[in-house]
Amino acid sequence: MRTLRMVGALIGLAVLSSAAAADDGLKPGDVLDQSNWQKAEKLLPPEILKHYKNGEYVNKIVDYPVGSFRWPADFREASKQNASRYEVGGDGGLIDKATGKQPAEVFGYPFPTIDRRTRRLA
């Protein structure tokens, strides 16, 4: 479960560091925390956002251009395999298509292809 939370936090931070963050008033140099968590309401899933709201997460917003970091080969391969493995359930949670249940842990991006224009799964 800790791995799933870490992946969620990393994905959330990647979303926040994109140009989309500026749309809601967050910009590089800002710190997202309990005092301004509302600025990320449209950018993060509720299960991640609540940690900022409760003062459990504090992160500096950075300019992190897409493509500036190369994940290890095993992470990239797992991400490719995940493209057809997971879906979003009725409650907005991550669901394994094969079992219909939330996975205990996820390695790689669960949804490696997202249309940047619509912010929807491709």
C-alpha positions, -999 to +999 in steps of 0.1 A: +000+000+000+029+023+007+042+018-028+008+027-042+008+059-022+043+068-033+034+062-070+003+084-065+024+111-049+049+110-077+022+112-103+005+140-085+038+160-083+044+154-120+009+168-127+015+197-105+049+205-121+033+207-156+019+238-172-015+228-159-004+238-124-002+275-135-039+273-145-049+271-109-024+296-095+004+273-086+037+281-101+073+270-097+087+282-064+053+279-046+049+254-018+017+232-018+007+225+018-022+227+043-025+265+038-032+263+000-043+227-008-074+241-025-053+253-054-046+216-064-083+204-061-086+200-099-051+186-103-049+158-077-071+128-068-090+132-035-070+104-018-037+124-025-052+159-019-064+149+016-028+145+027-021+181+018-053+192+035-044+174+067-009+188+067+007+154+060+023+164+027+043+195+018+059+199-016+077+227-034+063+232-070+091+230-095+095+234-132+101+199-144+100+197-182+086+165-196+114+142-208+141+155-185+141+124-164+146+088-177+130+061-156+149+028-153+143+002-180+122-021-158+099+008-148+094+018-184+086-018-194+062-022-165+045+011-176+040-003-211+024-034-197+002-014-174-014+004-204-039-024-208-039-037-172-057-011-152-088+011-154-106+037-133-134+022-112-168+037-105-155+054-073-125+068-092-100+043-078-075+022-096-089-012-106-071-043-121-091-053-151-084-090-146-096-091-110-120-061-108-102-052-075-078-025-064-042-038-068-021-042-036+008-023-053+016-009-087+050-008-104+053+017-133+028+043-144-007+028-142-018+049-171+013+057-192-006+074-220-026+105-211-037+130-237-021+163-224-048+184-241-078+168-225-060+152-195-078+120-202-065+084-206-056+078-243 
